[in-house]
Amino acid sequence: MQNYCTLFDSKYIDKGLALYYSLERNASEYMLYVLCMDEKTYQILEDLHLNNLRTVRLNEFETTELLKLKAERNRPEYCWTCTAASIEYMMQRFKLDNCTYIDTDLYFYSDPIVLMNEIKKENAQVGIMEHRFAESDWKKEKYRRAGKYCVEYNYFDNSINAQNVLKWWKEECFKWCYSRYEPADVNDIEKYGDQKYLEQFPLRFSNVHVFENLGAGVAPWNLKQYSLGKNTKDNNIYLVHKEEKSETKLVFYHFQNVKYINKDFVNINSQCNDQEMKMKIYKPYLTEIESIRKMLKERYGLVFSSKKSYSSNVVKAFIQRNIMPYRLRAFGDIVNLKKLKD
């Protein structure tokens, strides 16, 4: 059984449902456990009666300590603070022998069982995913600060070792989890959100495996390292890593930083100039998101704003709502949603 967990609120429920439906189409036996970050999310997911999804109300999960941290941190920071704790909670409450945290903005194109098989082959108890920044990008300060590993697909089994890793990560996030880079000093390590802590996993603990499958963890920050494969014998997407030269089946893509300009246009921020490849990846996702949004509006009156921000900083919130959606790396990143069916 593949056990997954994630967390999101009603502002991200469209992405959460797209994630679920992609698992439904591609994953062999699995269950997705969702920590609902607001009551509206819980009510909608319960009403949809999704066969392979289990919900947890936020007030069932939150402790006195978490409620104190909630008052001190902004919305994204609090969600990051809850990541490790939510994995631990799901494993304990549902008595899971393994659980993999997956980001809400992931979307699966083929069966992730290949990653479970990789874990078994390596006899690993913990699995983490590299960002796989291009070497030229890694030298850039902003990428180095983000960390070598990405909190997007993090596997833990129920061994004592893995639970110790999870416990250490949770406790560190409770101490410090903010949307800024914190340099190391003589008494502490580098930090950024919940993410830089992952660099400590292989250094402090045993049986930690870094996933090697190049079809997993594909994202805007590494997409330009790939080209579209020539395999057309099935309905899967195949990519060729430009350095490895090998063709691999796309397992999942991380749709980070997709910005809606208005109801008709979206800036996908792909960081890639290969129009054919990126549309092969992005078109199914955007089409599904549009379908889900239509359903949520018709059934629940839920409407999504293109000017979205969780920042408590007035200036940062203004930039996120009014400037960030228009930052263009390539004109080919602007997608007309009305033409998705073409």
C-alpha positions in Angstrom: 0.0 0.0 0.0 1.2 3.5 -0.9 0.3 5.9 1.8 0.4 9.6 1.1 -0.3 12.7 3.1 -0.6 16.3 2.2 -2.2 19.5 3.6 -4.1 22.4 2.1 -6.9 24.9 2.6 -9.8 26.0 0.4 -7.5 28.4 -1.5 -5.6 25.4 -2.8 -8.3 22.8 -2.9 -8.3 22.9 -6.7 -4.7 21.8 -6.7 -5.4 19.2 -4.0 -8.2 17.6 -6.0 -6.0 17.6 -9.2 -3.4 15.8 -7.2 -5.9 13.2 -6.0 -7.4 12.6 -9.5 -3.9 12.2 -10.9 -3.2 9.5 -8.3 -6.6 7.9 -9.1 -5.6 7.5 -12.7 -2.0 6.3 -12.2 -1.3 4.9 -8.8 -1.7 1.3 -7.8 -3.2 0.6 -4.4 -2.9 3.8 -2.4 -4.5 6.1 0.1 -4.2 9.9 0.4 -4.6 11.4 3.9 -5.4 15.1 3.9 -4.9 17.6 6.8 -7.7 20.1 6.0 -6.3 23.5 6.9 -9.8 25.1 7.1 -13.3 23.8 7.7 -14.5 24.6 4.2 -11.9 22.1 2.8 -13.0 19.4 5.2 -16.7 19.9 4.3 -16.1 19.8 0.5 -13.9 16.7 0.6 -16.3 14.9 2.9 -19.2 15.8 0.6 -17.3 14.5 -2.5 -17.0 11.0 -1.0 -13.6 10.2 -2.6 -12.8 6.5 -2.3 -9.1 6.7 -1.6 -9.0 9.9 0.4 -9.2 10.3 4.2 -9.7 13.7 5.9 -8.4 15.1 9.2 -9.9 18.2 10.7 -7.5 20.9 11.7 -8.8 21.0 15.3 -8.2 17.3 15.6 -4.6 17.7 14.8 -3.6 21.0 16.5 -2.0 20.9 19.9 -1.5 23.7 22.4 2.1 24.1 21.2 1.0 24.3 17.5 -1.7 26.9 18.3 0.9 29.0 20.0 3.2 28.8 16.9 0.2 29.5 14.7 -0.2 32.9 16.3 3.5 33.7 15.7 3.9 32.6 12.0 2.2 33.6 8.8 0.1 31.1 6.8 2.8 29.5 4.6 5.1 29.3 7.6 2.5 27.6 9.7 1.8 25.1 7.0 5.5 24.3 6.7 5.6 24.0 10.5 2.9 21.4 10.3 4.5 19.3 7.6 6.6 16.9 9.7 4.0 16.9 12.5 1.3 15.9 10.0 3.2 12.9 8.7 3.8 11.7 12.3 0.2 12.3 13.1 -1.1 10.3 10.1 1.2 7.4 10.8 0.2 7.2 14.5 -3.6 7.8 14.0 -4.1 5.4 11.1 -1.4 2.9 12.1 0.5 3.2 8.8 3.7 1.2 8.1 4.8 3.9 5.8 3.8 7.4 4.7 5.0 9.8 2.1 4.4 13.5 2.3 3.6 15.0 -1.1 3.1 18.7 -2.0 -0.3 19.7 -3.0 0.9 21.1 -6.3 2.3 17.8 -7.5 0.6 16.0 -10.4 1.2 12.3 -11.3 1.6 11.2 -14.9 2.5 7.5 -14.2 2.5 5.1 -11.3 4.7 6.3 -8.4 5.1 2.6 -7.3 8.5 2.8 -9.1 9.7 5.1 -6.2 8.4 2.6 -3.6 10.3 -0.1 -5.4 13.4 2.0 -5.4 13.1 2.4 -1.6 12.7 -1.3 -1.2 15.7 -2.1 -3.4 17.9 0.2 -1.4 16.5 -1.1 1.9 16.0 2.5 2.9 13.8 3.8 5.7 13.7 7.4 4.7 13.5 8.9 1.1 14.2 12.5 0.0 14.2 14.2 -3.4 16.8 16.5 -4.7 16.0 19.8 -6.4 18.5 18.9 -9.1 19.3 22.5 -9.9 21.5 22.9 -12.9 25.1 23.5 -11.8 25.0 27.0 -13.1 21.8 27.7 -11.2 23.1 26.1 -8.0 25.9 28.7 -7.9 23.2 31.4 -7.7 22.7 32.4 -4.1 18.9 32.1 -4.2 19.1 28.4 -5.2 21.8 27.6 -2.7 19.6 29.1 0.0 16.6 27.0 -1.1 18.5 23.9 -0.2 19.8 20.8 -2.0 16.6 18.8 -1.3 13.0 19.7 -1.8 10.1 19.1 0.6 7.9 17.6 -2.2 8.1 13.8 -1.9 9.4 12.6 1.5 9.1 9.0 2.5 9.2 7.5 6.0 8.6 4.0 7.2 7.6 3.1 10.8 11.1 2.0 11.9 12.6 3.5 15.0 15.3 5.2 12.8 12.8 6.8 10.4 10.6 8.0 13.3 13.6 9.5 15.0 14.3 11.4 11.8 10.7 12.6 11.6 10.8 13.6 15.3 14.0 15.6 14.9 12.6 17.4 11.8 9.3 18.2 13.6 11.1 19.6 16.7 13.4 21.7 14.6 10.5 23.1 12.6 8.7 24.0 15.9 11.8 25.9 17.0 12.3 27.7 13.7 10.3 27.7 10.5 10.2 31.0 8.7 10.1 32.2 5.1 13.6 33.5 5.0 17.2 32.2 4.9 19.1 31.9 8.1 22.9 31.4 7.8 24.7 29.0 10.0 26.7 30.0 13.0 28.9 28.1 15.5 25.9 26.8 17.4 23.5 26.1 14.6 22.8 25.0 11.0 21.6 26.8 7.9 17.8 27.1 7.8 15.1 28.0 5.3 11.5 27.2 6.1 11.1 23.5 6.7 13.4 22.6 3.7 17.1 23.2 4.6 16.7 20.7 7.5 16.5 17.9 4.9 20.2 18.4 4.2 20.9 17.1 7.7 19.1 13.8 7.2 21.9 11.9 5.5 24.5 13.5 7.8 22.7 12.7 11.1 20.8 9.5 10.4 21.3 6.1 8.6 19.2 4.5 5.8 18.3 7.8 4.2 18.0 7.4 0.4 18.1 10.1 -2.2 15.7 9.2 -5.0 17.5 8.5 -8.3 14.5 8.2 -10.7 14.9 11.2 -13.1 11.2 11.0 -14.0 10.3 12.2 -10.4 10.9 15.6 -9.0 10.7 17.3 -12.4 9.9 21.0 -11.9 10.4 24.5 -13.3 13.8 24.7 -11.6 15.1 21.7 -13.6 12.9 21.3 -16.6 15.4 22.9 -18.9 17.7 20.0 -18.3 15.2 17.7 -20.2 14.0 17.3 -23.7 10.9 15.5 -24.9 11.4 11.8 -25.5 10.5 10.0 -28.7 8.7 7.1 -27.1 5.1 7.1 -28.3 4.1 3.5 -27.8 1.8 4.4 -24.8 0.0 7.4 -23.4 2.8 8.3 -21.0 5.2 11.3 -21.3 8.8 10.4 -21.8 11.7 12.8 -21.1 15.4 12.7 -21.9 17.8 14.1 -19.4 20.4 16.1 -21.3 23.3 14.9 -19.2 22.3 11.3 -18.5 21.1 10.9 -22.2 18.6 8.3 -21.0 14.8 8.3 -21.7 12.6 8.1 -18.7 8.9 8.1 -18.0 7.6 11.2 -16.3 6.3 10.1 -12.8 5.3 13.5 -11.4 5.7 17.2 -12.0 5.9 19.9 -9.4 3.7 22.8 -10.6 5.3 25.4 -8.4 4.7 29.1 -9.1 1.8 28.9 -11.5 0.3 32.4 -11.4 -3.2 33.3 -12.6 -3.2 36.8 -14.3 -7.0 36.8 -14.6 -9.7 34.2 -15.3 -8.5 33.8 -18.9 -4.7 33.9 -18.7 -2.1 32.1 -16.6 1.7 32.6 -16.3 3.1 29.1 -15.9 6.6 30.3 -15.0 8.2 27.2 -16.5 11.8 28.5 -16.7 12.0 26.6 -20.0 11.9 27.6 -23.7 10.9 24.2 -25.2 7.3 25.1 -26.0 6.3 21.6 -27.2 7.6 19.9 -24.0 6.2 22.3 -21.5 2.8 22.3 -23.1 2.8 18.5 -23.2 3.2 18.7 -19.4 1.2 21.8 -18.5 -1.8 21.4 -20.7 -3.3 18.3 -18.9 -2.8 19.9 -15.5 -4.3 23.3 -16.4 -7.2 21.6 -18.2 -8.0 19.6 -15.0 -7.6 22.6 -12.8 -10.1 24.5 -14.9 -12.6 21.6 -14.8 -12.2 21.3 -11.0 -12.7 25.1 -10.5 -15.9 25.0 -12.6 -17.2 22.1 -10.4 -16.3 23.8 -7.2 -18.1 27.0 -8.3 -21.2 25.3 -9.4 -21.5 22.9 -6.4 -20.1 25.0 -3.6 -19.9 28.6 -4.8 -16.2 28.6 -4.4 -14.4 31.2 -6.6 -10.6 31.6 -6.8 -9.0 35.0 -6.9 -6.1 35.6 -9.3 -4.7 38.1 -6.7 -3.6 35.6 -4.0 -1.3 36.2 -1.1 -0.8 34.8 2.4 1.8 37.3 3.5 1.1 39.4 6.5 3.6 42.0 5.2 1.6 44.7 3.4 4.3 45.5 0.9 5.1 41.8 0.1 1.4 41.0 -0.2 0.9 43.8 -2.7 3.9 42.6 -4.8 2.6 39.0 -4.7 -0.9 40.1 -5.8 -0.1 42.7 -8.3 3.4 42.2 -9.7 4.5 38.6 -9.4 1.9 37.2 -11.8 3.2 39.5 -14.6 6.9 38.6 -14.2 7.8 36.9 -17.4 10.7 34.7 -18.3 9.3 33.9 -21.7 6.1 35.0 -23.6 5.5 31.3 -24.2 4.7 30.9 -20.5 1.5 32.9 -20.9 -1.3 30.4 -21.6 -4.8 31.3 -22.8 -7.1 29.1 -20.8 -9.9 29.4 -23.4 -7.7 27.7 -25.9 -6.7 24.7 -23.8 -9.1 22.4 -25.8 -7.4 23.3 -29.1 
